[in-house]
Amino acid sequence: MQRSGDVKKSQLRIFIYLILLFVYEPLTTIFIYLPSLLGVVVWLLFQKRDAITWLFGIAYIYLYEIDHDFVRYTLFFNLFITLSLLQILYKYFVWNVMLKIASSAFFYIGIILIHIVLGYILQIIYPLDYWIVGYYMLLDILVLVIYEK
């Protein structure tokens, strides 16, 4: 009996994409106009339900959180709220393009809201440029809409 190699090829492709994200992430610290692609990671975590994707996706988000000096675990909190909202929207909207746009928009708007709330609670001003977050959101939406799968 022969097995199909499609499953291994798709897992290998996801593994290569995630490794490229880990190489790309330090460049986002050096060059501010390179988008972080967090919306792409959120969409991959929503779409793929295997352990490898979740392991690398959460590791990428944690690396981004450390590298860009976010308050610890705020992006994880934001990630799980975004994934919960996407699960609710998935019941009503089956159209993938709408869900892709919503995943990126919810995640980046969540980043802004969490930093505003933490600023009020902790009485600390976090340096977060809202126009950069909007720029990242628009570029992530563009990448997600162009990406067909």
ZIVEN-V249398 format. One record per backbone hydrogen bond with DSSP energy under -1.0 kcal/mol. CO is the residue of the C=O (numbers start at 1). NH is the residue of the N-H. Records with the same first field share a line. If there is no record, write none. Layout:
CO=NH  NH
This chain:
5=9
6=10
7=11
8=12
9=13
10=14
11=15
12=16
13=17
14=18
15=19
16=20
17=21
18=22
19=23
20=24
21=25
25=28
26=30
27=31
31=34
37=41
38=42
39=43
40=44
41=45
42=46
43=47
44=48
50=54
51=55
52=56
53=57
54=58
55=59
56=60
57=61
58=62
59=63
60=64
61=65
62=66
63=67
64=68
65=70
66=69
71=74
73=77
74=78
75=79
76=80
77=81
78=82
79=83
80=84
81=85
82=86
83=87
84=88
85=89
86=90
89=93
95=99
96=100
97=101
98=102
99=103
100=104
101=105
102=106
103=107
104=108
105=109
106=110
107=111
108=112
109=113
110=114
111=115
112=116
113=117
114=118
115=119
116=120
117=121
118=122
126=128
129=133
130=134
131=135
132=136
133=137
134=138
135=139
136=140
137=141
138=142
139=143
140=144
141=145
142=146
143=147
